[in-house]
Structures are given as C-alpha cells and as structure tokens.
Amino acid sequence: MPPDETANNPPAGRSTPEFFIRRPRKVEKRVAYLCLGSNLGDRAGTMARAVGLIARTGLKIIARSSLYETPPWGPVPQGPYLNMVVAVETELSARELLNMLLGVEHAFGRDRTREVRFGPRTIDIDILLFGDETIAEPDLEIPHPRMMERAFALIPLNEIAPNLSVGGVPVRVALDGLDRTGIVKIEPSPADGEG
C-alpha cells in the first residue's frame, strides 16, 4: 500500500497551520564564570568530580583555573579551602544554571537549607558572572555581590580571564587591593594527568 502523501503534504491551496511550523530557535550562548570551593573530605577529588558532573550536564567547559588553597572566609572556625574558577559556555538562563548547580551540590550531599552560614562545605559553587548580565533577585545576584572583595575568587578568575572587568573595574586592579595572605597555588601532581 503506498504511503499517504497527504500526511506530509497538505492538499493544494491549503497551508500548514502556523503553530505547526517548526522554526529554529535562536539561542544565545553566554560565558559564565563559576567559583568552586571545598574544605571537607577529599577536597581535590571532590572538585574534580564536581567539574566532571558539570560537564556531563551539557555545559561546555572552556577554561579552568589551577587549584588554590585558601584560608576560610567568615567567623566559623574551620579548615582551609581549595578553590578554583571554571568558565563555561551555556544556553541556559541564569536561573536554569543556578538550579542545575544546586543539583550538582546536592549530588555531593550539600543542603543549603540546613547548613551554617560561612561554615564548612563539601562543595560550594557560586556563579560569579553570567555574560554581561546584571541580576538582583533575593536568591540570585550577578555579578556575585562580594566577588570583588574575595581574593580566593579573583586570583583563579584572573588566571583564566586576565582582561576581564566587572562594573568597569578590571579584575586585576581589584585584586591588587586585596590581602592574598595564605593563598597558595596547588601544583598538580603527575598522576592528575589533566591540569
């Protein structure tokens, strides 16, 4: 039996209704900068697995900084962190990206609703920048509101994006005014393979 030609070709004189026509969706890709931190357990292993999980979600990782050991931030006594910054290319909105990153944190056992503010973290992932967007919502502020005060974020950010400016201020200039005491670049071991 021959295939029904009318299934794909409407009869002469009749066109396909407008809502059935597929049009390519123009999706804008943006570069987002994410700051990762960990100070519990196998910090380096956790960071590597978190970056791997971020890549598996479909984000394209276009740059990653070295690991830096950094003193803890805030009033809660705790051990030193490892920090790094990763640049990703994404078609997600900032809100979708935040939700995805919260899912990555959750996969490592983090529950932001049950933790001490500025306390120890198995994994912490913050969106520093999202393209050139400025967002001010109760649970999402971009650029990250305290990033220009934090050497642990700016040092790795400056490593992978030395010409970046935030609010008209070059990252390297902001970094010049910050205390870098106790921040040490961690050299990868030969077993790490990827740098």
Disulfide bonds with the S-S distance in Angstrom:
none
